[in-house]
Structures are given as C-alpha cells and as structure tokens.
Amino acid sequence: MFFAFGNLIYISVLLVNAIAILSEDRFLARVGWSNTVSEPAFGTGSAGDASIKNKLINLTTSVRTLMRIPLIVINSILIVYEVILG
C-alpha cells in the first residue's frame, strides 16, 4: 500500500504546520493574502458572496489561531514517538 495511515497523519500534520508558520506581516501581506480587510457587518452580506480567496484567507487565519497549542502537543508526541520507535 502506497499510503499507510501513519503517513497520512504525518502529511496532515506537516500541512497544518506549514499553514501555522506563515507570517501575516512578512509573507501573506506581500502576496495579498492578509486578513486586514474589514469584513462586512453581521447580516449585511450573504455567505455566498465571499470569494474562494477570502475563504482561504479565513481558513488560514483560523488554523493559525485555533491550532497553535494543539500543534505543539501533536508535534511533541510525534517527536517522542519517532525518537523511541523510529
């Protein structure tokens, strides 16, 4: 089997790590992916009006905000696993 369950976990953790370390000031603002543009007020626009780019910017911001502490724990577990059983 080309992809095992463990490899899929490694791939997903690496992708989330890659999203989490992106600097909004240094990188994302330069390429136009900064979340500095104000969102419309609640109820003034429909959710269908948001572009794919805006949805990806919001996803990136959410991952960077919500996954910071869990990523530290998951990375620590993976490092200990690799040191002991690797």
N, C-alpha and C positions, 0 to 999 in steps of 0.2 A: 504494500500500500504506500503510495507516494506521500500522502499527508497523514500523519498519525494525530491523535488527539493532543498529545503533548506539543507537537509542532504548531498546531493551530492556536494553542494557548500562548506559545512564545511569539507567534506572529501578531496576535491581537494585542499582547502587552507591549510589544515593540511599536506598533502603530499608535497606540494610545500615548506611549512615552513620546513619540515624535510630535504628536499634536500638543502635548502638555508643555514641551520645552520651547515652543515657538514664542519669541518675544514680540509683544504687540508694538512696542516702540521701535525696535531695531529692524524687524523684518516685515511684519504684517502691514504696518503703516506705509512702508515703501512700495509694496505691491498693491495697495488699495484694499486690503482686507481688514482694516482696523474697524473696531466697533464704536468709533467716536461719533458716528452719525446718529442723531437722536431718532428714536423710534416714535411712530405716531402714538398719540394718547390712546388709552384703552377704549375700545368701541368706535374709534373714528375710521378705522380701515378694516378691510376683510383680510383673513389669513391667506386667501388665495392670491393676493396682490404681491406677496413677498417673492422676490426672485430666488433662484437657486443659489446665487452668490450670497444673498442675505441670509438664507437658511444655513449655508455652510459656515458663514461668519458666526452666527448664533450657536451652531453646534460646536465650533472650535472654542468659543468663549465658555460655553457650558462645560465642555470637557476639561478645560484648563481650571475652571473654578471648582467643579464637583469632584474631580478625580485626583486632586493633589495629594491628600492624605491616604486614600486607598492605594494609590500607586506606590507610595513609599513602602507600605506594608507588603504589597504584592511583589515588588522588586526585591525586598529583603528576603521574603520567603523563597523566591526563585534563586537568589544568590546562595542562600544556605543549602537549598536542595542540590544545586549544581556542585557546591564545594563538597558536600557529603557523599552524594550518589553519582556525581558527574563523571 
